Amino acid sequence: MATPGSGRQTTSARSRRDDYAESTRAALIDSAVALFTERGYTGTSLDEIARRARVTKGALYHHFNGKQAVFEAAFDAVEADVKGRLEKILHGDRPPWERALAGLREFISSCLDPAYQRIALHEAPVVMGWSRWRDAEDRYSLGLIKDALQDLIDAGDLVSVPVDITSRLLFGALSSAATEIAGSAEPERVGAEVEQVVIALLQQVRDASRRK
């Protein structure tokens, strides 16, 4: 027969274990992001990741089955951070045109961030394989581009075009731009040029839409 309060104690103990497990996993991911950014995938060991997170290697294996799994969690963390910032901008209260330009600038700023450059753009295609990396990029970015494009069409800033195919073309162009920025010896200059070109092209399409 259960003693009074035993259910609450069991729930509380389980909650503390869950909180500890969650904090341990978060610490490991933070450690991995820092080390993969600094040293790359091949230059980082699981021992170093665990040591930086101040947990045992056994604790690491409790959450991840190997180095690639840790990397993919780090990749997800970096991508989710960028997506969150872009969602806040693109789903904000400003007019669609202003949101689109602000979103573009935030994306370019993300491409200048060392963690995003190293993990999401340089390392991920090799570690995850091109196909899986592109699928992941689709998952994080394509929906945002579709939403922004549809908002611009609805507002009359762009002519009505097939949203799906246009979004994929824009996604491909922005992915190429991100690679150019990350691979340049002068990423800030290239980022500024990308911003200039994309805004000029969008402005031309917007002007044409408004003349009709």
VENQUI-V356313 format. One record per residue. N is the residue number from 1. PSI is psi in degrees with one decimal (none if undefined). Layout:
BEGIN
n: {N:N}
psi: {PSI:PSI}
END
This chain:
BEGIN
n: {1:2:3:4:5:6:7:8:9:10:11:12:13:14:15:16:17:18:19:20:21:22:23:24:25:26:27:28:29:30:31:32:33:34:35:36:37:38:39:40:41:42:43:44:45:46:47:48:49:50:51:52:53:54:55:56:57:58:59:60:61:62:63:64:65:66:67:68:69:70:71:72:73:74:75:76:77:78:79:80:81:82:83:84:85:86:87:88:89:90:91:92:93:94:95:96:97:98:99:100:101:102:103:104:105:106:107:108:109:110:111:112:113:114:115:116:117:118:119:120:121:122:123:124:125:126:127:128:129:130:131:132:133:134:135:136:137:138:139:140:141:142:143:144:145:146:147:148:149:150:151:152:153:154:155:156:157:158:159:160:161:162:163:164:165:166:167:168:169:170:171:172:173:174:175:176:177:178:179:180:181:182:183:184:185:186:187:188:189:190:191:192:193:194:195:196:197:198:199:200:201:202:203:204:205:206:207:208:209:210:211:212}
psi: {131.9:141.6:152.5:132.9:-4.8:-33.7:-41.8:-38.0:-41.4:-43.3:-41.7:-41.8:-41.5:-39.4:-41.5:-40.1:-42.9:-42.6:-41.5:-43.1:-41.0:-42.3:-34.9:-45.2:-42.3:-40.2:-39.4:-41.2:-43.3:-42.4:-44.0:-43.0:-46.6:-45.4:-40.9:-34.8:-41.8:-42.0:-10.3:174.7:-50.4:-25.2:4.1:134.3:158.1:-35.0:-43.5:-40.1:-45.7:-42.4:-42.5:-34.8:-7.3:42.8:168.3:160.8:-30.4:-38.5:-37.3:-46.6:-18.2:-30.6:-28.4:143.7:3.5:-177.2:-40.2:-38.0:-38.9:-43.1:-44.5:-32.1:-38.7:-42.7:-46.9:-40.0:-44.4:-45.2:-40.3:-35.3:-45.6:-44.7:-41.2:-42.6:-41.1:-39.9:-41.8:-39.2:-50.9:-20.4:19.0:-167.0:-7.8:163.4:151.3:-39.4:-45.1:-38.9:-41.0:-44.0:-41.1:-38.2:-40.5:-45.1:-38.3:-38.6:-44.9:-40.4:-38.9:-36.4:-17.7:-11.0:128.2:-39.2:-44.5:-42.9:-53.5:-47.7:-52.7:-32.3:-42.3:-51.5:-40.5:-43.3:-31.8:-48.5:-44.1:-18.9:145.1:-46.0:-46.9:-35.5:-44.5:-40.1:-42.0:-41.2:-40.2:-46.5:-37.2:-32.7:-35.0:-41.4:-38.2:-41.0:-42.3:-46.0:-45.5:-42.0:-44.9:-39.5:-40.3:-39.2:-46.0:-32.7:-5.4:11.2:-21.2:150.2:156.3:121.1:160.6:115.1:-42.4:-53.5:-37.3:-39.8:-39.9:-37.8:-42.7:-40.2:-43.3:-40.9:-43.4:-34.7:-42.5:-39.8:-42.3:-41.4:-40.9:-43.5:-48.9:-30.6:-2.4:149.2:-14.8:69.3:-34.2:-40.1:-45.9:-38.9:-42.0:-38.2:-40.6:-46.0:-45.5:-46.6:-47.5:-43.2:-40.2:-42.9:-44.4:-38.3:-39.3:-43.2:-39.7:-45.3:-41.0:-39.0:-38.7:-17.8:-15.8:none}
END
